[in-house]
Amino acid sequence: MKPLSRRTMLRGAAATIGLPLLEAMRLPRAAAAARTAAPKRAAFLMVPNGIVHDAWKPATTGLDYVLPSSLEPLAAVREHVSVITGLSQIPSGEKGVVTGHARPAAALLTGTVASKEEVRAGVSVDQVIAEEIGRESRLKSLELSVNGSQMAGICDSGFSCVYSSVIAWRDADSPLPTDNDPRSVFRRIFGCEPGGLAAADGGGPAAADGGGLAAADGGRDAVLRRSVLDAVLDDARRLDRTLGATDRRKLDEYLHAVRDVERRIGRSVATTADGPPRLDIPQRSALTYPEHVRLMGELIALAFQSDATRVCTFMLGNEAGNQAYPEVGVLEGHHELSHHGNVEEKLAKLRKIDRYNVALFAELVSRLAAIPEGEGSLLDTAAIYYGSGLGSGNAHTPFDLPVLLAGRAGGAIRPAGHVKLPMDTSLYNLWVTLLGACDVTVRQFGNSSGPIDAIRA
């Protein structure tokens, strides 16, 4: 049988849905199989306001390092994650000079010093990668956030608000605003509105039985009703009849995941005063912070799995953001607490925030690791960065940064436990490493001095 194209989609009158990599897409000959190898992906997750170092930095190095308290949520996924310490952003500040929030945030992925006189920085590493690996996906990249972007006005220390609310830059003059609306992100990935808005009450999807969509009269067909998937039901049934048992199960799990995200989006959208949600009116979200982060993580996973995009940035908060964390008993704002003045009560609350955000990151890593892709998992194809542009929020210093890196980038990098680099090693050495892992050849990025050999495969 002729193999399916990797670009095969489920199509209907109102929707076009990309598919995960199926066995039916893999060519029989090893020489040709490379053409259908799982694509590489890259994601960059940013948290604001720095961290508390005493609960973040491991005391030992290597694969057997002991997890400090803020990183304990990594326990179940530590085999997939490197903890890298010693990295700094020297261009965005000088030792002993307060830098504020704007410049470190702008420099995080660009390696440039932001201008105060005009909105200007530099092309970001995600966009350099997207130019190489994102050309065959429908969306070259996705820029996501919890808070959205403020593209006008003055925020931190007289700098444009853009710098605190955007980390992806197409070029020096083109900051890419973020999308913080799960409904909008779903629409961009799948080309239509999530059906969950019309079926927020919908019951949970029936359990997969391995019999294929065609065999499910009232079970899995019910998953597709009142859903974006309803638009492609006929095409899904047709494809299902041609697949083997493994691919039918994989397709089934993927469609269930899509439907689950639809339902969660549907529950999160409040109706307007005039009636049900309208597409042209921004909706007030009922999502809590962890629900928002988790839902965006699911959308990242679906976007990667369906090959809608291969590159993503996700801001868990705008720089200097004042998110509260009632889930862990922290009612004060994050930015407010970050100016702790070494007061232990505030430091204790900041440690709780650090640990909680790491736990949310670990959930995304676990989710990607659980999705089969090619000979491994979706996580194995990807490089997932998590970190902040500041080391200390109290002193606004972009030195000794928190950095976590998950995944293997298709075998180009390797999790190495705790990697302790000489203090003030350039953060941009990490970007050079990831650029090379994504098949982009560069001599230098920012003030980089070379790749980080400890994490190269």
LUMROVO-217759 format. One line per field, with one value per residue (C-alpha): x negated, y negated, z negated. Coordinates in Angstrom, 3 decimals. Layout:
BEGIN
x = (X / ...)
y = (Y / ...)
z = (Z / ...)
! end
This chain:
BEGIN
x = (0.000 / -1.245 / -2.303 / -0.258 / -1.806 / -2.991 / -0.833 / 2.367 / 5.187 / 8.751 / 10.842 / 14.425 / 16.555 / 15.594 / 12.350 / 8.971 / 7.200 / 3.598 / 2.741 / 0.109 / -2.742 / -1.290 / -2.988 / -1.166 / -3.215 / -6.544 / -8.199 / -9.440 / -12.994 / -15.443 / -16.995 / -13.625 / -12.373 / -14.294 / -11.822 / -9.082 / -11.145 / -9.517 / -10.202 / -12.082 / -10.273 / -11.316 / -9.460 / -10.589 / -8.722 / -9.419 / -8.546 / -8.949 / -10.743 / -13.614 / -13.834 / -15.147 / -18.499 / -18.892 / -15.979 / -16.735 / -20.407 / -21.379 / -24.314 / -25.634 / -26.138 / -25.615 / -22.729 / -22.493 / -22.152 / -19.806 / -16.728 / -16.458 / -13.005 / -11.937 / -12.828 / -11.324 / -8.299 / -10.740 / -11.206 / -8.952 / -10.511 / -14.111 / -15.404 / -14.187 / -15.481 / -18.788 / -19.204 / -21.782 / -23.341 / -25.912 / -24.300 / -23.943 / -22.839 / -25.835 / -24.719 / -21.540 / -23.320 / -26.639 / -27.763 / -26.520 / -24.149 / -20.385 / -18.817 / -15.095 / -12.783 / -12.488 / -15.974 / -16.516 / -13.139 / -13.895 / -17.352 / -16.217 / -15.737 / -17.372 / -20.761 / -20.460 / -20.244 / -16.802 / -16.549 / -14.836 / -14.341 / -12.465 / -10.971 / -13.932 / -15.726 / -16.733 / -15.601 / -14.870 / -16.256 / -12.811 / -12.317 / -15.727 / -14.767 / -11.318 / -12.898 / -14.622 / -12.166 / -8.895 / -8.602 / -6.687 / -4.133 / -1.000 / -2.048 / -5.701 / -5.480 / -3.052 / -3.512 / -1.429 / -0.986 / 1.234 / 1.483 / 1.363 / -0.894 / -0.794 / -2.004 / -1.779 / -2.623 / -5.533 / -6.005 / -9.281 / -11.845 / -10.680 / -10.902 / -8.121 / -5.649 / -6.453 / -9.696 / -7.956 / -5.161 / -6.861 / -9.827 / -9.602 / -10.895 / -10.701 / -13.451 / -14.854 / -11.776 / -9.044 / -7.980 / -5.449 / -2.465 / -1.277 / 2.098 / 3.497 / 6.970 / 7.223 / 10.195 / 8.172 / 5.199 / 7.457 / 8.874 / 5.381 / 4.308 / 7.409 / 8.829 / 12.206 / 13.900 / 13.739 / 17.016 / 16.772 / 18.240 / 21.490 / 21.243 / 19.689 / 21.892 / 20.653 / 20.034 / 16.566 / 15.357 / 16.045 / 13.064 / 11.158 / 11.908 / 9.455 / 12.224 / 11.818 / 14.148 / 16.292 / 17.259 / 18.399 / 22.072 / 22.841 / 19.412 / 16.600 / 18.957 / 20.407 / 16.961 / 17.220 / 20.741 / 21.097 / 17.378 / 14.921 / 14.343 / 17.908 / 16.868 / 14.287 / 16.173 / 16.649 / 12.968 / 11.974 / 14.106 / 12.658 / 9.097 / 9.831 / 10.825 / 7.388 / 5.291 / 3.801 / 4.692 / 1.785 / 2.595 / 6.316 / 5.548 / 3.177 / 5.723 / 8.421 / 6.334 / 5.444 / 9.076 / 10.067 / 7.363 / 8.699 / 12.215 / 11.049 / 9.389 / 12.573 / 14.622 / 12.168 / 12.196 / 15.983 / 16.153 / 13.731 / 15.655 / 18.339 / 21.306 / 21.692 / 24.470 / 26.310 / 26.252 / 23.889 / 20.253 / 19.697 / 16.554 / 15.968 / 16.168 / 13.264 / 14.645 / 13.987 / 12.107 / 13.109 / 9.785 / 7.611 / 3.882 / 3.050 / 6.019 / 4.834 / 1.259 / 2.360 / 4.753 / 2.092 / -0.242 / 2.319 / 2.654 / -1.129 / -1.097 / 1.717 / 0.031 / -3.186 / -1.417 / 0.681 / -2.337 / -0.379 / -3.585 / -7.023 / -8.105 / -6.401 / -7.041 / -4.919 / -5.086 / -3.657 / -3.590 / -4.662 / -7.893 / -7.204 / -3.835 / -2.020 / -0.243 / 0.999 / 0.874 / 3.780 / 3.380 / 0.308 / 1.459 / -0.304 / 2.119 / -0.427 / -1.585 / -4.688 / -6.476 / -5.665 / -7.185 / -10.218 / -11.477 / -11.864 / -14.702 / -15.860 / -12.773 / -12.337 / -8.529 / -8.603 / -11.349 / -9.304 / -6.378 / -8.620 / -9.970 / -6.378 / -5.824 / -9.022 / -8.077 / -4.515 / -5.591 / -8.152 / -5.333 / -3.304 / -6.336 / -6.804 / -3.201 / -3.878 / -7.068 / -5.170 / -2.400 / -4.825 / -6.711 / -3.465 / -2.668 / -4.239 / -6.075 / -8.216 / -10.563 / -10.141 / -7.927 / -6.912 / -9.248 / -12.164 / -11.726 / -11.693 / -13.812 / -11.741 / -13.359 / -12.038 / -13.580 / -13.613 / -15.461 / -16.335 / -18.273 / -17.295 / -14.076 / -15.093 / -18.178 / -16.963 / -20.120 / -20.196 / -22.923 / -22.931 / -19.724 / -17.317 / -17.420 / -15.693 / -15.910 / -13.776 / -13.783 / -16.342 / -15.703 / -15.568 / -18.727 / -20.838 / -20.884 / -20.840 / -19.503 / -22.563 / -21.167 / -22.676 / -25.154 / -27.136 / -28.866 / -31.410 / -29.515 / -28.492 / -28.736 / -26.661 / -23.038 / -23.387 / -25.727 / -22.551 / -20.849 / -23.809 / -23.488 / -19.768 / -20.219 / -22.697 / -20.358 / -17.659 / -20.006 / -20.711 / -24.368 / -25.426 / -28.829 / -27.534 / -24.344 / -24.538 / -27.812 / -27.999 / -31.369 / -30.311 / -27.880 / -27.433 / -29.104 / -27.727 / -24.228 / -25.129 / -24.537)
y = (0.000 / -3.479 / -5.313 / -8.266 / -11.678 / -13.362 / -16.275 / -14.234 / -16.052 / -15.350 / -17.697 / -18.859 / -21.755 / -23.865 / -22.439 / -21.020 / -19.029 / -17.880 / -14.345 / -12.899 / -10.930 / -7.492 / -4.218 / -4.403 / -7.511 / -5.735 / -4.598 / -0.993 / -1.648 / -2.953 / -5.418 / -6.950 / -6.737 / -9.848 / -11.787 / -10.865 / -11.037 / -12.895 / -16.628 / -18.517 / -20.959 / -23.740 / -25.570 / -28.393 / -28.899 / -32.066 / -32.859 / -36.387 / -37.930 / -35.482 / -32.801 / -32.106 / -30.465 / -28.626 / -26.304 / -26.059 / -25.216 / -21.580 / -20.989 / -18.116 / -17.654 / -14.955 / -12.566 / -11.598 / -15.127 / -15.699 / -17.709 / -20.886 / -21.740 / -24.033 / -21.354 / -18.374 / -18.366 / -17.210 / -13.864 / -11.911 / -13.447 / -14.078 / -11.588 / -14.013 / -17.272 / -19.071 / -21.671 / -24.165 / -26.669 / -29.408 / -31.062 / -34.851 / -37.605 / -39.908 / -42.219 / -43.286 / -44.527 / -45.138 / -43.816 / -46.058 / -47.987 / -47.668 / -46.710 / -46.627 / -44.108 / -45.345 / -44.806 / -41.307 / -40.202 / -41.679 / -40.115 / -36.660 / -35.195 / -37.947 / -38.469 / -42.204 / -45.337 / -46.883 / -50.518 / -52.976 / -55.604 / -53.300 / -49.805 / -47.872 / -44.673 / -41.841 / -38.618 / -35.973 / -32.449 / -30.892 / -32.779 / -31.758 / -28.146 / -28.653 / -29.805 / -26.427 / -23.875 / -25.787 / -26.273 / -23.032 / -23.490 / -25.584 / -28.066 / -28.981 / -29.634 / -30.246 / -33.006 / -32.298 / -33.811 / -33.940 / -37.735 / -38.905 / -41.599 / -45.350 / -46.830 / -50.484 / -52.576 / -52.885 / -50.303 / -49.457 / -52.205 / -54.273 / -51.386 / -50.375 / -47.849 / -45.711 / -44.568 / -43.191 / -41.420 / -39.999 / -37.636 / -36.648 / -39.053 / -38.446 / -41.022 / -43.997 / -46.118 / -43.463 / -42.168 / -39.336 / -39.847 / -36.869 / -35.135 / -34.392 / -33.236 / -29.420 / -29.707 / -31.815 / -29.443 / -26.460 / -28.273 / -28.976 / -25.355 / -23.730 / -26.460 / -26.751 / -27.589 / -24.921 / -23.044 / -23.038 / -26.541 / -25.083 / -21.977 / -23.022 / -20.523 / -17.643 / -14.369 / -12.915 / -10.981 / -7.280 / -5.071 / -3.853 / -0.256 / 0.256 / 1.001 / -2.150 / -5.064 / -3.129 / -0.624 / -3.172 / -3.939 / -5.650 / -5.634 / -7.409 / -8.991 / -10.802 / -12.318 / -13.922 / -15.320 / -19.013 / -19.296 / -20.642 / -16.972 / -16.660 / -18.621 / -15.975 / -12.881 / -11.398 / -11.812 / -10.375 / -7.276 / -6.830 / -7.073 / -4.824 / -1.961 / -2.038 / -1.989 / 0.805 / 1.363 / -0.717 / -3.686 / -3.449 / -3.601 / -6.517 / -8.415 / -7.696 / -8.994 / -12.118 / -12.911 / -12.360 / -14.837 / -17.413 / -16.942 / -17.202 / -20.541 / -21.734 / -20.930 / -22.649 / -25.778 / -25.657 / -25.569 / -28.493 / -30.977 / -33.043 / -34.275 / -37.948 / -40.037 / -39.814 / -36.046 / -33.278 / -33.907 / -35.788 / -35.336 / -39.072 / -39.890 / -38.999 / -36.771 / -37.046 / -33.930 / -31.942 / -30.115 / -30.115 / -30.554 / -26.820 / -25.961 / -28.535 / -27.251 / -23.619 / -24.348 / -26.241 / -23.294 / -20.923 / -23.234 / -23.241 / -19.443 / -19.289 / -21.874 / -19.839 / -16.505 / -17.691 / -19.471 / -22.737 / -24.325 / -23.190 / -26.270 / -27.945 / -30.528 / -30.688 / -33.448 / -32.158 / -35.773 / -39.163 / -40.458 / -42.317 / -40.551 / -40.478 / -37.121 / -35.762 / -32.043 / -31.223 / -27.551 / -27.440 / -30.012 / -33.016 / -35.919 / -38.669 / -39.483 / -37.788 / -41.033 / -42.572 / -39.586 / -39.444 / -42.625 / -40.606 / -42.512 / -39.158 / -38.947 / -35.229 / -35.350 / -36.709 / -34.327 / -31.362 / -32.472 / -32.964 / -29.424 / -28.182 / -30.099 / -28.703 / -25.155 / -25.544 / -26.815 / -24.011 / -21.558 / -23.014 / -22.703 / -19.093 / -18.354 / -19.561 / -17.493 / -14.433 / -15.049 / -15.290 / -12.204 / -10.211 / -10.897 / -8.327 / -9.808 / -7.839 / -5.549 / -7.471 / -10.189 / -13.687 / -14.954 / -13.114 / -15.209 / -18.478 / -20.883 / -22.555 / -25.474 / -26.861 / -29.873 / -33.560 / -36.618 / -37.483 / -35.538 / -37.726 / -39.690 / -41.526 / -43.059 / -42.935 / -41.082 / -38.977 / -36.725 / -33.162 / -32.431 / -29.548 / -27.215 / -23.887 / -22.048 / -19.017 / -16.705 / -15.409 / -17.452 / -14.340 / -12.914 / -16.078 / -16.850 / -14.703 / -15.225 / -15.500 / -15.999 / -19.033 / -20.823 / -23.360 / -25.819 / -28.486 / -31.454 / -34.026 / -31.644 / -33.282 / -32.167 / -32.504 / -29.523 / -27.565 / -29.167 / -28.283 / -24.713 / -24.563 / -26.218 / -23.516 / -20.836 / -22.211 / -22.110 / -25.854 / -26.722 / -29.953 / -31.198 / -33.364 / -34.484 / -37.523 / -37.282 / -33.491 / -31.784 / -28.336 / -25.470 / -23.704 / -20.346 / -18.791 / -18.579 / -17.725 / -14.132)
z = (0.000 / 0.833 / -2.329 / -3.516 / -3.058 / -6.273 / -5.139 / -5.093 / -6.870 / -7.861 / -5.786 / -5.966 / -4.886 / -7.900 / -9.220 / -8.294 / -10.998 / -10.825 / -11.864 / -14.177 / -12.642 / -11.848 / -10.974 / -7.630 / -6.825 / -7.214 / -3.993 / -3.774 / -2.636 / -5.220 / -2.770 / -2.037 / -5.598 / -6.550 / -4.453 / -6.898 / -10.080 / -12.943 / -12.576 / -15.245 / -17.504 / -19.846 / -22.612 / -24.881 / -28.150 / -30.130 / -33.742 / -35.128 / -38.100 / -38.586 / -41.281 / -44.794 / -44.231 / -47.531 / -46.703 / -42.996 / -42.501 / -43.117 / -45.428 / -43.310 / -39.575 / -36.966 / -36.443 / -40.115 / -41.459 / -44.391 / -43.504 / -45.615 / -46.929 / -44.070 / -41.530 / -43.353 / -40.985 / -38.275 / -40.023 / -37.654 / -34.517 / -35.600 / -33.033 / -30.344 / -31.866 / -32.256 / -34.986 / -33.750 / -36.158 / -35.679 / -32.642 / -32.438 / -30.070 / -30.121 / -27.244 / -29.049 / -32.163 / -33.834 / -37.176 / -39.947 / -37.665 / -38.134 / -34.820 / -35.591 / -33.946 / -30.361 / -29.014 / -30.445 / -29.045 / -25.635 / -25.604 / -26.714 / -23.232 / -21.162 / -22.772 / -22.168 / -24.298 / -23.842 / -22.822 / -25.150 / -22.446 / -20.066 / -20.101 / -18.791 / -19.826 / -17.473 / -15.861 / -18.496 / -18.522 / -18.122 / -14.870 / -13.546 / -14.261 / -12.718 / -9.473 / -9.256 / -10.654 / -10.498 / -6.768 / -6.152 / -8.929 / -8.478 / -11.166 / -11.175 / -14.915 / -17.760 / -20.335 / -23.444 / -26.890 / -29.944 / -30.133 / -26.515 / -25.071 / -25.586 / -22.309 / -23.352 / -26.379 / -28.805 / -31.558 / -33.280 / -33.914 / -30.946 / -28.476 / -26.110 / -27.490 / -24.460 / -26.062 / -29.145 / -27.276 / -24.156 / -23.866 / -20.161 / -17.515 / -13.761 / -13.285 / -15.166 / -14.490 / -14.590 / -18.014 / -17.744 / -20.067 / -22.055 / -21.978 / -25.424 / -24.314 / -24.165 / -21.818 / -19.380 / -19.600 / -18.896 / -15.869 / -14.554 / -14.981 / -13.494 / -11.283 / -13.002 / -16.271 / -19.006 / -19.156 / -22.939 / -22.899 / -21.658 / -23.806 / -27.071 / -28.862 / -26.741 / -28.453 / -28.498 / -25.482 / -25.462 / -26.188 / -23.153 / -22.313 / -19.473 / -17.001 / -14.930 / -14.374 / -11.929 / -14.620 / -17.180 / -16.657 / -19.941 / -21.565 / -19.774 / -17.239 / -20.237 / -20.758 / -17.349 / -17.663 / -18.544 / -17.909 / -15.373 / -14.670 / -13.432 / -10.336 / -9.428 / -10.624 / -7.146 / -6.320 / -9.704 / -9.103 / -5.629 / -6.918 / -9.884 / -7.558 / -5.921 / -9.103 / -11.132 / -14.763 / -16.138 / -13.951 / -14.696 / -18.393 / -17.901 / -15.797 / -18.337 / -21.248 / -19.276 / -18.432 / -22.047 / -23.096 / -20.640 / -21.969 / -25.567 / -24.867 / -23.153 / -26.225 / -28.542 / -26.375 / -26.320 / -30.108 / -30.397 / -28.282 / -29.975 / -27.984 / -27.216 / -28.673 / -25.358 / -25.069 / -23.991 / -23.002 / -19.762 / -17.702 / -17.304 / -21.019 / -23.343 / -26.052 / -29.768 / -30.743 / -33.797 / -33.835 / -36.912 / -36.380 / -36.541 / -34.302 / -31.773 / -31.802 / -31.509 / -28.672 / -26.751 / -27.358 / -25.847 / -22.849 / -22.409 / -22.473 / -19.900 / -17.688 / -17.706 / -17.304 / -14.350 / -12.830 / -12.803 / -14.056 / -15.161 / -17.112 / -20.050 / -22.752 / -25.889 / -28.511 / -31.794 / -32.886 / -31.609 / -33.073 / -36.331 / -36.369 / -39.689 / -39.468 / -42.800 / -43.575 / -45.890 / -44.930 / -47.176 / -49.701 / -48.155 / -47.891 / -47.267 / -43.748 / -42.336 / -41.418 / -44.770 / -46.563 / -44.280 / -45.961 / -49.118 / -50.756 / -52.174 / -54.373 / -55.012 / -54.991 / -51.431 / -50.340 / -51.575 / -49.428 / -46.401 / -46.823 / -46.709 / -43.455 / -41.925 / -42.862 / -41.583 / -38.173 / -37.878 / -38.604 / -35.723 / -33.449 / -34.561 / -33.576 / -30.032 / -29.849 / -31.052 / -28.519 / -25.595 / -26.798 / -26.784 / -23.108 / -20.744 / -17.768 / -15.354 / -17.244 / -20.496 / -21.927 / -20.935 / -23.653 / -22.062 / -18.907 / -20.824 / -22.837 / -25.555 / -27.411 / -30.695 / -32.358 / -33.201 / -31.969 / -35.550 / -38.114 / -41.043 / -40.911 / -44.055 / -42.445 / -38.815 / -37.818 / -34.636 / -36.039 / -37.378 / -35.481 / -36.132 / -33.125 / -32.525 / -29.204 / -28.350 / -25.347 / -22.873 / -19.708 / -17.571 / -19.134 / -18.811 / -22.550 / -25.669 / -29.173 / -31.415 / -34.909 / -36.610 / -34.350 / -36.358 / -34.047 / -35.011 / -36.434 / -33.818 / -30.886 / -28.170 / -28.006 / -24.264 / -24.219 / -24.931 / -21.939 / -19.707 / -20.974 / -20.210 / -16.832 / -15.891 / -17.248 / -14.924 / -11.924 / -11.868 / -11.423 / -13.107 / -14.171 / -16.963 / -18.677 / -20.926 / -22.854 / -22.640 / -22.703 / -21.508 / -22.126 / -25.464 / -24.849 / -28.035 / -26.556 / -22.965 / -21.974)
! end
